[in-house]
Amino acid sequence: MIVEPQPPLSPSTARGVVLVVDDQMQNIQVVGTVLTREGYEVIPATSGAQALQRIAARLPDLVLLDVVMPDVDGFTVCKRLREHPDTAGLPVIFVSAANDSETIVRGLEAGGVDYITKPFNKAELLARVRTQVDLQRARETTSRMLRERENIVSMVAHDLKNPLGAIRFSAQTLLELPAEKINTASDLTGHIVATCDQMLKFIDRFLNNRAQEAEHERMTTVHISSEQIKEMLTAWYPNAKRKNTTLAVTLSETPLLASGDLFTVRQIVDNLMSNAVKFSPLGSQITSRVYADGERFIIDIEDEGPGFSESDLARIFQDYTRLSARPTGGESSTGLGLAIAKRGADRMGAKLTIDNRSNGQGSIARLALPLALVAKA
């Protein structure tokens, strides 16, 4: 009698996914019946080679592994799993009729976490399976939480890096100014204060969000004027000037208002401008335009950098993406800026796109927000 694989249970109802490996189909049927009745999803494999193929296609929570099989024995299968980083932590329980101490020790030395002898006691089998599946899922949850925490730390570091760089640049310029240039010093001091205020707002918001991390990140939709966007864009004049890059900002002749979260829009604009400055060649130009297109409020940022390869464009919004192009001024890059910007745009219901310019020189980033209305002049 051939046992068909059990239909997968949804992640919300399955207690765990167990791969049952035995060259005797009848044994798989017996174990499979016990497990499926307890809510486990069972994947059958009738040989060691098939077991490795099944694991490569889909990683289970636990493997119940026979020892004596004609092609690849259970010890060899377990050793191969331990040698690969993706399966090194996968729990394996040997299930075999061999009950001598030497075979049991070999199984544990091969990497097995437990050993059950046939014929097995149903309650004992379920207890051991439950223990190992729960432990594996707890490990996966802990690992996922650690990755998320690392991502959060990286995002915070990234979003504080740009304003800190601007503060350092302004402060360095102040140190080098002759005493008679008081007006310039006043402008730079104002820029430092404004940037510090922005950083403090970011930190306050970050701490508040972490306190409410069980809830969906809150946003406040307000009307954002084209003049406010201009201020965000022109704040990058000092950084562009440092690379002898011209920054041109053009607004629609008619004052416009967009709907969006002001903090998030500023965060997106800063990340896009940071990239534009970072990848612009010395002496080139960055062109920013703010205008209306139908019911959309558009912010375009164009540069004359190297643009993106097809591979870059396919993964440009993924975390830690390293682009083929390199910063022209030796700036560092975490590979997080565009991913952060895209997530912010998605949460607002806005659309963020990045592509190469039609003339083949440089790239264009476009943020499309809902157009609230045309403001009165």
C-alpha positions, 0 to 999 in steps of 0.5 A: 500500500502506497501512502500519499503525502498528507496535504499541508496544513496552514501555518496557523494550524499545523503543530509542526512539519515532520519528515519521516524517512524509512525504506518500508512504506508501511512504517511511514504509514504507521508513524504518519498516521500517529502524527497527522492525528495530532496535527502535524504535517508529515512529509514521507521519504523512502530513502536517504537520497530522497530525504536529502532532496525533500529537505533541500526543497523544504526545510522541516521542523524535525526529521524521524530517520531510519538507520538501515536503508539500502542507498544511504544509511541514516548515519550518513544522512545525518552527518550530511545535514550537520555539514551544511550550514542551512541544516546544521541545526535541524533536529534528527531523531533516529527511529530503528529496530536496532536497540544495541548500545553501539548503534544508539551511540553511533546515532548520537555521535552522527548528530542525532538529538534522540533515538527511539527503538521499534516497536515504539510506544505511541505516547513516547513518540509523540512526547519526544516529537513534541519536545523537539518541534517546540524547541526548534520553533523556539530557536527559529523565533529567537533567531528571527527576533535577533535578525529583526533587532539587528535590522532595527539597529542598522536602520537607526544607525543609517538614519542618524548617519546622514544628519551627523555627517551634515552637522560635522561638515557645517561645524568644520566649515565654521572652524575654517571661516574667517571672523568677518564672515558672520552671516555665513557663520549664522547660516551654518549655525542655523543648519546645525540646530535644525539638523539636531532638532531633526535627529532628536525628533527621529530618536523620540519617534523611534523610542515611541514606536518601540514602546508600541511595537506590537501595534502597526507603526502609526503615521499622521497624515498632514498637508505638506507644501511644495515649499516644505519639500524644497526646504528638504531638498535644498538642505543638501546644498552643502553636501553637494557643494563639497563634491563640486556638484550643482543642485537645482531645485524647481517647483511648480509655478502653482503652490501644491499640497501633498497628503502624507506623513511629514517625518516619513517624507523627510526620511525618504527625501533624505535617503534619495538625496543622500544616494544622488550626492553619493553617486554623482561624479565631481562637477555634475548636476543633481536636478530635483523637480516638484510638480503635479501629475493628475492626482499625484504630487511628484518629487523627481530627483535626477543625477548624472551618476553611473545609473543601475544595472539590470541586476541592481534594479531587480533588488534595489529595495532589498535590505543590505543591497550592494549596488554595482556602482561605487560612491564617487567620493569614497563614502560608505554605504550600508545598503539600507537607505533605499529599503528604508525609503521604500518601506516608508512609502508603502506605509503611506500609500505612496509610490517610490520608483527608481530607474535609469534616465532615458538618455542613459546618463544617471538615474531618476528617483520618483516619489508620488504622493496623493495630491491634496489640492492646489494651494492658494497663492 
